[in-house]
Amino acid sequence: MLAQDHLAYLPVGRSSLTLVAGADPLRLLLVGGEPLGEQNLMWWNFVGGSHEEIVSYRTQWQTEIGAADDDACFDRDGLRCGAFPDGEPALIPGPPLPTVRLRSRS
């Protein structure tokens, strides 16, 4: 059982997954597929192939949210996506980058 507002990770190798929901409405995001077969870096909300890509993505994120009013967002092409629905939080700034070079896990 998974608590409300929690994430779950299921390791590689499953051939099936059974989902059972209660009577209350829910929102579910299921992501899956074959492993990428390459090393990737993950830091905060960003995934990239190198330290430089992560730095670039964070810089772009900071620029976009600084230029936008609190109720706007941008897609990956820098175009406005529209206002957030009522009750949804606004975008937040990224945390400071670590003072060391980011590298993928071995």
C-alpha positions as CSV (number, residue, x, y, z in Angstrom):
1,M,0.0,0.0,0.0
2,L,1.2,3.5,-0.9
3,A,0.3,6.5,1.3
4,Q,-1.3,9.5,-0.3
5,D,1.3,12.0,-1.8
6,H,4.1,9.4,-1.8
7,L,6.2,8.0,-4.6
8,A,7.1,4.4,-5.2
9,Y,9.9,2.8,-7.1
10,L,9.8,-0.8,-8.4
11,P,13.1,-2.3,-9.5
12,V,13.8,-3.6,-13.0
13,G,12.5,-7.1,-13.8
14,R,8.8,-6.9,-13.1
15,S,6.5,-8.4,-15.8
16,S,3.3,-7.1,-14.3
17,L,1.8,-4.6,-11.8
18,T,-1.6,-4.7,-10.2
19,L,-3.1,-1.4,-9.1
20,V,-6.1,-1.2,-6.8
21,A,-7.7,2.1,-5.9
22,G,-10.2,3.0,-3.2
23,A,-13.4,4.9,-3.6
24,D,-11.8,8.3,-3.6
25,P,-10.6,9.9,-6.8
26,L,-6.9,9.7,-7.5
27,R,-4.2,10.9,-9.8
28,L,-1.6,8.4,-10.9
29,L,1.6,8.7,-13.0
30,L,3.2,5.5,-14.1
31,V,6.5,5.6,-15.8
32,G,8.3,2.6,-17.1
33,G,10.3,1.1,-19.9
34,E,13.6,-0.4,-20.7
35,P,16.6,1.0,-18.9
36,L,18.4,3.7,-21.0
37,G,21.7,1.9,-21.3
38,E,23.7,5.0,-20.6
39,Q,24.8,7.0,-17.6
40,N,22.7,10.0,-16.7
41,L,22.9,12.6,-14.0
42,M,20.0,13.3,-11.8
43,W,19.9,16.4,-9.6
44,W,16.8,18.0,-8.1
45,N,14.3,18.1,-11.0
46,F,16.8,17.8,-13.8
47,V,18.2,14.8,-15.7
48,G,21.1,15.3,-18.1
49,G,24.1,13.6,-19.7
50,S,26.7,15.8,-18.1
51,H,27.5,18.3,-15.3
52,E,27.3,21.1,-17.9
53,E,23.8,20.0,-19.0
54,I,22.5,20.1,-15.5
55,V,24.1,23.6,-14.9
56,S,22.5,24.8,-18.1
57,Y,19.1,23.4,-17.2
58,R,19.1,25.0,-13.8
59,T,20.2,28.3,-15.3
60,Q,17.3,28.1,-17.8
61,W,14.9,27.2,-15.0
62,Q,16.0,30.1,-12.8
63,T,15.7,32.6,-15.7
64,E,12.3,31.4,-16.7
65,I,10.7,31.5,-13.3
66,G,12.4,34.9,-12.6
67,A,10.9,36.3,-15.7
68,A,7.4,34.9,-15.1
69,D,4.7,36.0,-12.7
70,D,4.1,33.5,-9.9
71,D,1.1,31.9,-11.7
72,A,2.8,31.1,-15.1
73,C,5.0,28.2,-16.3
74,F,7.1,27.3,-19.4
75,D,7.4,24.2,-21.5
76,R,10.8,22.9,-22.6
77,D,10.7,25.2,-25.7
78,G,10.4,28.3,-23.4
79,L,6.7,28.9,-24.3
80,R,4.2,29.8,-21.7
81,C,1.9,26.9,-20.6
82,G,-0.7,29.1,-19.0
83,A,-1.9,29.7,-15.5
84,F,-1.7,27.0,-12.8
85,P,-5.1,25.6,-11.7
86,D,-6.5,27.1,-8.5
87,G,-5.0,25.4,-5.4
88,E,-1.8,24.3,-7.2
89,P,1.5,25.6,-6.0
90,A,3.6,28.0,-8.1
91,L,7.0,27.1,-9.5
92,I,9.8,27.2,-7.0
93,P,13.5,28.2,-7.5
94,G,16.0,25.5,-7.8
95,P,18.4,25.0,-4.8
96,P,22.0,26.1,-5.2
97,L,24.2,23.7,-7.1
98,P,26.6,21.7,-5.1
99,T,30.2,23.0,-4.9
100,V,31.5,19.8,-6.5
101,R,31.2,18.5,-10.0
102,L,28.1,16.3,-10.5
103,R,28.8,12.8,-11.7
104,S,26.7,9.8,-12.4
105,R,26.4,6.9,-10.0
106,S,28.5,3.8,-10.8
